Every structure is written in structure tokens, then in C-alpha cells.
Amino acid sequence: MTEDFVALDLAEVIAELRTELADAIDKGRNEALRFEVGPVELELTVAVEKSGTTGGKVKFWVVEAGVDGKLASTTTQKVKVTLTPRQSGVPGPPEVSGSELPGER
């Protein structure tokens, strides 16, 4: 994208979320108090861009909230994605725990 704002590939955002959840699970592995991870909902503003070539693909970019006015040539939409975390080879939903870190709510 050529506009002057930060746009992330939707797959990058989900991959980073996966990394953060895996880190939380790892940090809480030996804690007595654990929390089951339920569905994770992401509400994102995405820019939808379609290439002008024959057989062009549609691309979704996650953009910073409030940039709608800056996207004259790209359509923005709000989408809600619900993900249900699962761990490979582990029965049941994953669990996280641990002490609250600075900046967490």
C-alpha cells in the first residue's frame, strides 16, 4: 500500500496474536491458578484492496483506527474475527495463568 499510514497484513496480525497466546501459555505452565482460553474476538478496521490486473486478488490490510479519511482509493470495513485457540496434540482448550504484568488489564 502506498498511503502514509501503517498497514499490517491480516495474517501477520493473527500470527502475532498466536505468538502472544503461546507465550502466555508457556509462562503459566507451572502456575497453580490457571485460566482456560475461550474464543478470542478481534475487531479490526481493514482496508480492502483489489489489484487492477486480470485475475487480480483482493488483499485485506489491518489499519490503525481513525484512518478512514486517508484511504481515498481503498475501501475500509470493520470486521470481527472469532478464533478458538487449540493446541496441537493437547486435549481440551489451552490454559494460561501467571502474574499480571505492567500495562495489562
C-alpha positions as CSV (number, residue, x, y, z in Angstrom):
1,M,0.0,0.0,0.0
2,T,1.3,3.4,-0.8
3,E,-0.7,5.5,1.6
4,D,1.1,7.2,4.5
5,F,-0.1,5.1,7.4
6,V,0.8,1.7,8.9
7,A,-1.0,-1.2,7.5
8,L,-0.4,-4.8,8.5
9,D,-1.2,-8.0,6.7
10,L,-4.1,-9.7,8.3
11,A,-2.1,-12.9,8.5
12,E,0.7,-11.0,10.4
13,V,-1.8,-9.8,13.0
14,I,-3.2,-13.3,13.6
15,A,0.4,-14.8,13.7
16,E,1.4,-12.2,16.3
17,L,-1.7,-13.0,18.4
18,R,-0.8,-16.7,18.2
19,T,2.7,-15.9,19.4
20,E,1.4,-13.8,22.4
21,L,-1.1,-16.6,23.4
22,A,1.6,-19.3,23.2
23,D,3.9,-17.1,25.3
24,A,1.1,-16.7,27.9
25,I,0.5,-20.4,28.0
26,D,4.3,-21.1,28.4
27,K,4.6,-18.5,31.2
28,G,1.7,-20.0,33.1
29,R,2.6,-23.7,32.6
30,N,3.6,-24.3,36.3
31,E,1.2,-21.9,38.0
32,A,-1.4,-23.3,40.5
33,L,-4.1,-21.0,39.2
34,R,-4.8,-21.4,35.5
35,F,-7.4,-19.9,33.1
36,E,-8.9,-21.7,30.2
37,V,-8.6,-19.8,26.9
38,G,-12.0,-19.3,25.3
39,P,-12.9,-17.8,21.9
40,V,-10.8,-14.8,21.0
41,E,-12.6,-12.0,19.3
42,L,-10.7,-9.4,17.2
43,E,-12.5,-6.3,15.9
44,L,-10.4,-4.8,13.2
45,T,-10.5,-2.0,10.7
46,V,-9.3,-3.4,7.4
47,A,-8.5,-1.8,4.0
48,V,-9.8,-3.9,1.1
49,E,-7.6,-3.5,-1.9
50,K,-8.0,-5.3,-5.3
51,S,-5.3,-5.3,-7.9
52,G,-6.3,-4.0,-11.3
53,T,-4.7,-6.9,-13.2
54,T,-6.7,-9.7,-14.8
55,G,-7.3,-12.3,-12.2
56,G,-6.4,-9.7,-9.6
57,K,-6.7,-10.8,-5.9
58,V,-8.3,-9.0,-3.0
59,K,-6.0,-8.2,-0.1
60,F,-7.0,-7.3,3.4
61,W,-4.8,-4.9,5.4
62,V,-5.3,-4.2,9.1
63,V,-5.1,-0.4,9.6
64,E,-5.0,1.9,12.5
65,A,-8.4,3.1,13.8
66,G,-9.3,6.6,12.6
67,V,-7.6,6.4,9.2
68,D,-10.8,6.1,7.2
69,G,-10.4,9.6,5.7
70,K,-6.9,8.9,4.5
71,L,-8.0,6.0,2.3
72,A,-9.4,7.7,-0.7
73,S,-8.6,4.9,-3.2
74,T,-9.1,2.0,-0.8
75,T,-12.3,0.8,0.8
76,T,-12.3,0.3,4.6
77,Q,-14.5,-2.1,6.5
78,K,-14.8,-3.2,10.1
79,V,-14.6,-6.9,10.5
80,K,-14.9,-9.1,13.6
81,V,-12.9,-12.3,13.6
82,T,-13.6,-15.0,16.2
83,L,-10.8,-17.5,16.8
84,T,-10.9,-20.6,19.0
85,P,-7.4,-21.5,20.2
86,R,-6.4,-25.1,20.2
87,Q,-3.0,-26.7,21.0
88,S,-1.7,-29.5,18.7
89,G,-1.6,-32.8,20.5
90,V,-3.2,-31.5,23.7
91,P,-6.8,-32.4,24.6
92,G,-9.1,-29.6,25.7
93,P,-8.7,-25.9,25.4
94,P,-5.4,-24.3,26.3
95,E,-4.9,-22.7,29.7
96,V,-2.9,-19.6,30.7
97,S,-2.0,-18.1,34.0
98,G,0.7,-16.1,35.7
99,S,1.1,-12.8,37.4
100,E,-0.2,-9.6,35.9
101,L,2.4,-7.7,34.0
102,P,2.8,-3.9,33.9
103,G,0.3,-2.5,31.4
104,E,-2.0,-5.5,31.4
105,R,-5.7,-5.1,32.3
